[in-house]
């Protein structure tokens, strides 16, 4: 599963050939959660309010890029790196 971003110890991944709704996987200190592009947690938990808040902030800045990567992944094309939070 390709890593599309990494910041503050949080790893963001997106699988190829995934099911709807559009989403990505986040991991922080061994905990995993699946987020949709509106910031809702679909599954799991990062067990850190701060990490969850940072992921949601990152989503707000990069919704269009996430949607583009989702379409690329669905088409089996190379997914692009998305800028991390500073």
N, C-alpha and C positions, 0 to 999 in steps of 0.2 A: 504494500500500500504506500504510494508516494507521499512523502512529507511535502506539504505546500507552504508551511510557515513554522517558525519556531521563535518564541519570545518568553522571557522570564521563566524559563524552565517548562513552558507549555509547548507541547508538540501537536501540530494540527496536520491531520492526514485526510486524504480523500481516496476512496476505492474506485477502481474502474468497474464498469458494468454493475452499478448499484441500483437499488430499488428506489422508487419514489416514497416519500417526498424528498426533494433535494436536501442533502445534509452533509456533514463532515464529522470526523472523529477527533476528539481532543483528549490528550493524556497529560496528567500532572502528578508527579510523585507516585506513579504506579496506579493511579485511579483514572478511570476512563469514562467519558460521556459522549453521547451523540447529540449534536446541536443541529437544528434547522437554521435557515438563513435569516430568521427573525429573532434568533437568540434563545428560542425555547429548547429545553433539554428534552429530547425524545426518549433517551435511555441512559441509565447510569448516573454517575455523580463524580465530580472532581474532588468532592469532600473539602473544598476550600472556597469560601465566599469570594475571596480576593481573586483567585484564579478564574472562577466563573465570571466575575465582573470584568476581568481583563479580556476574556474570550468574547464576551458580549460587546465590549467597546471595540475590539478588533473587527467584529462582524459589521458594526455600524460604519466603519471606514471602508469596508471592502465587499459590500454586498454584490456589486456589479461584477467584480473579479471572481467571487465565489460562483456566481451564476454562469460565468464564462467557463470556469474550470469544470463545473458540473456537466455542461454540454460537451466539452472536450472529452471528458472521461466517458460519457455515455457513447460517444462516437469512437472510442478506443484511441483517441489522439493524446499527444503529450500534454500533461497538465502543467500549468505555469506556476512558478513561485509567486507567492503573495507577500508583499512587504510586511514585516513584523511590526509590532508596536515598538516605539522608541522608549 
